Amino acid sequence: MTAALPLAFVNSPLGWAVILILGLLLFGRRLPGVARNLGQGINEFKKGLNDGPAATKTLEDETQTSRDAQAPTPKKSTIDETSV
């Protein structure tokens, strides 16, 4: 029965106000930085969703181009394969 008391406290507006005040007292100085980082993360996520297919295609093209440029040319064999 004692476990139900804290849950009932959180469901009331007074409970949420107490939790908010405690959170502000404990983390008040860090909240602007946390909110800023959260906003930047959300923006980067949205950019990633919008640029996903185009960025993937560009990356595939760049990878194929670099593979073609780095592909070694086959060396000619110095051993005559017909005599071996």
C-alpha atoms as an extended CHARMM CRD file, in Angstrom:
* protein
*
        84  EXT
         1         1  MET       CA              0.0000000000        0.0000000000        0.0000000000  PROA      1               0.0000000000
         2         2  THR       CA              2.9290000000        2.3460000000        0.5840000000  PROA      2               0.0000000000
         3         3  ALA       CA              4.0460000000        2.0080000000       -3.0600000000  PROA      3               0.0000000000
         4         4  ALA       CA              0.7150000000        3.3840000000       -4.2520000000  PROA      4               0.0000000000
         5         5  LEU       CA              1.1270000000        6.6040000000       -2.2860000000  PROA      5               0.0000000000
         6         6  PRO       CA              4.0930000000        7.9540000000       -4.3340000000  PROA      6               0.0000000000
         7         7  LEU       CA              2.3470000000        7.0460000000       -7.5900000000  PROA      7               0.0000000000
         8         8  ALA       CA             -0.7770000000        8.8890000000       -6.4870000000  PROA      8               0.0000000000
         9         9  PHE       CA              1.3640000000       11.8740000000       -5.5490000000  PROA      9               0.0000000000
        10        10  VAL       CA              2.8550000000       12.0680000000       -9.0830000000  PROA      10              0.0000000000
        11        11  ASN       CA             -0.5840000000       12.0100000000      -10.6930000000  PROA      11              0.0000000000
        12        12  SER       CA             -1.6340000000       15.2020000000       -8.9350000000  PROA      12              0.0000000000
        13        13  PRO       CA             -0.6980000000       18.7090000000      -10.1360000000  PROA      13              0.0000000000
        14        14  LEU       CA              0.9750000000       19.3800000000       -6.7860000000  PROA      14              0.0000000000
        15        15  GLY       CA              3.1610000000       16.3010000000       -7.2800000000  PROA      15              0.0000000000
        16        16  TRP       CA              4.3050000000       17.4670000000      -10.7020000000  PROA      16              0.0000000000
        17        17  ALA       CA              5.0290000000       20.9490000000       -9.3040000000  PROA      17              0.0000000000
        18        18  VAL       CA              7.2140000000       19.4720000000       -6.5420000000  PROA      18              0.0000000000
        19        19  ILE       CA              9.0870000000       17.3140000000       -9.0520000000  PROA      19              0.0000000000
        20        20  LEU       CA              9.5880000000       20.3260000000      -11.3430000000  PROA      20              0.0000000000
        21        21  ILE       CA             10.9310000000       22.4700000000       -8.4980000000  PROA      21              0.0000000000
        22        22  LEU       CA             13.3090000000       19.7130000000       -7.3710000000  PROA      22              0.0000000000
        23        23  GLY       CA             14.4990000000       19.2230000000      -10.9530000000  PROA      23              0.0000000000
        24        24  LEU       CA             15.1500000000       22.9410000000      -11.3530000000  PROA      24              0.0000000000
        25        25  LEU       CA             17.0580000000       23.0840000000       -8.0730000000  PROA      25              0.0000000000
        26        26  LEU       CA             19.2050000000       20.0890000000       -8.9510000000  PROA      26              0.0000000000
        27        27  PHE       CA             19.7760000000       20.6690000000      -12.6830000000  PROA      27              0.0000000000
        28        28  GLY       CA             18.9180000000       24.3490000000      -13.1910000000  PROA      28              0.0000000000
        29        29  ARG       CA             22.3880000000       25.4470000000      -14.2800000000  PROA      29              0.0000000000
        30        30  ARG       CA             22.7120000000       22.6480000000      -16.8330000000  PROA      30              0.0000000000
        31        31  LEU       CA             19.2320000000       22.8060000000      -18.3470000000  PROA      31              0.0000000000
        32        32  PRO       CA             20.0020000000       25.4300000000      -21.0450000000  PROA      32              0.0000000000
        33        33  GLY       CA             22.9260000000       23.3600000000      -22.3230000000  PROA      33              0.0000000000
        34        34  VAL       CA             20.9020000000       20.1660000000      -22.2640000000  PROA      34              0.0000000000
        35        35  ALA       CA             18.0460000000       21.8260000000      -24.1390000000  PROA      35              0.0000000000
        36        36  ARG       CA             20.4780000000       23.2900000000      -26.7050000000  PROA      36              0.0000000000
        37        37  ASN       CA             22.1180000000       19.9140000000      -27.3090000000  PROA      37              0.0000000000
        38        38  LEU       CA             18.7390000000       18.2230000000      -27.5630000000  PROA      38              0.0000000000
        39        39  GLY       CA             17.6040000000       20.7810000000      -30.1590000000  PROA      39              0.0000000000
        40        40  GLN       CA             20.7990000000       20.3370000000      -32.1920000000  PROA      40              0.0000000000
        41        41  GLY       CA             20.3990000000       16.5820000000      -32.0640000000  PROA      41              0.0000000000
        42        42  ILE       CA             16.8290000000       16.7820000000      -33.3080000000  PROA      42              0.0000000000
        43        43  ASN       CA             17.8900000000       19.0950000000      -36.1590000000  PROA      43              0.0000000000
        44        44  GLU       CA             20.7210000000       16.7620000000      -37.1780000000  PROA      44              0.0000000000
        45        45  PHE       CA             18.3270000000       13.8190000000      -37.1030000000  PROA      45              0.0000000000
        46        46  LYS       CA             15.8450000000       15.6380000000      -39.3560000000  PROA      46              0.0000000000
        47        47  LYS       CA             18.6390000000       16.6040000000      -41.7700000000  PROA      47              0.0000000000
        48        48  GLY       CA             19.7480000000       12.9900000000      -41.8430000000  PROA      48              0.0000000000
        49        49  LEU       CA             16.2400000000       11.8230000000      -42.6570000000  PROA      49              0.0000000000
        50        50  ASN       CA             15.8950000000       14.3640000000      -45.4700000000  PROA      50              0.0000000000
        51        51  ASP       CA             19.3900000000       13.8340000000      -46.8910000000  PROA      51              0.0000000000
        52        52  GLY       CA             19.4230000000       10.0620000000      -46.4120000000  PROA      52              0.0000000000
        53        53  PRO       CA             18.6230000000        8.7670000000      -49.9090000000  PROA      53              0.0000000000
        54        54  ALA       CA             20.5730000000       11.5060000000      -51.7000000000  PROA      54              0.0000000000
        55        55  ALA       CA             23.5720000000       11.1660000000      -49.3920000000  PROA      55              0.0000000000
        56        56  THR       CA             23.5520000000        7.3870000000      -49.7970000000  PROA      56              0.0000000000
        57        57  LYS       CA             23.5460000000        7.6700000000      -53.5990000000  PROA      57              0.0000000000
        58        58  THR       CA             26.3620000000       10.2370000000      -53.5020000000  PROA      58              0.0000000000
        59        59  LEU       CA             28.3830000000        8.0460000000      -51.1570000000  PROA      59              0.0000000000
        60        60  GLU       CA             27.9090000000        5.0220000000      -53.4240000000  PROA      60              0.0000000000
        61        61  ASP       CA             29.0430000000        7.0370000000      -56.4570000000  PROA      61              0.0000000000
        62        62  GLU       CA             32.1250000000        8.3460000000      -54.6120000000  PROA      62              0.0000000000
        63        63  THR       CA             33.0000000000        4.8510000000      -53.3930000000  PROA      63              0.0000000000
        64        64  GLN       CA             32.7370000000        3.3900000000      -56.8970000000  PROA      64              0.0000000000
        65        65  THR       CA             34.8390000000        6.2370000000      -58.3450000000  PROA      65              0.0000000000
        66        66  SER       CA             37.5440000000        5.7610000000      -55.7180000000  PROA      66              0.0000000000
        67        67  ARG       CA             37.5590000000        1.9920000000      -56.3060000000  PROA      67              0.0000000000
        68        68  ASP       CA             37.9860000000        2.5470000000      -60.0370000000  PROA      68              0.0000000000
        69        69  ALA       CA             40.8420000000        4.9990000000      -59.4460000000  PROA      69              0.0000000000
        70        70  GLN       CA             42.6100000000        2.7030000000      -56.9810000000  PROA      70              0.0000000000
        71        71  ALA       CA             42.1590000000       -0.5150000000      -58.8980000000  PROA      71              0.0000000000
        72        72  PRO       CA             45.5980000000       -1.8800000000      -59.7590000000  PROA      72              0.0000000000
        73        73  THR       CA             46.2790000000       -2.8530000000      -63.3080000000  PROA      73              0.0000000000
        74        74  PRO       CA             47.0350000000       -6.5500000000      -63.7170000000  PROA      74              0.0000000000
        75        75  LYS       CA             50.7350000000       -7.2480000000      -64.1380000000  PROA      75              0.0000000000
        76        76  LYS       CA             51.9120000000       -9.2500000000      -67.0530000000  PROA      76              0.0000000000
        77        77  SER       CA             53.2560000000      -12.6050000000      -66.1060000000  PROA      77              0.0000000000
        78        78  THR       CA             56.9600000000      -13.0490000000      -66.7680000000  PROA      78              0.0000000000
        79        79  ILE       CA             56.5670000000      -16.8210000000      -66.8890000000  PROA      79              0.0000000000
        80        80  ASP       CA             55.4060000000      -18.2930000000      -70.1320000000  PROA      80              0.0000000000
        81        81  GLU       CA             52.2860000000      -20.1850000000      -69.1180000000  PROA      81              0.0000000000
        82        82  THR       CA             52.3170000000      -22.3870000000      -72.2360000000  PROA      82              0.0000000000
        83        83  SER       CA             55.6610000000      -23.9530000000      -71.3310000000  PROA      83              0.0000000000
        84        84  VAL       CA             54.7400000000      -24.7460000000      -67.7530000000  PROA      84              0.0000000000
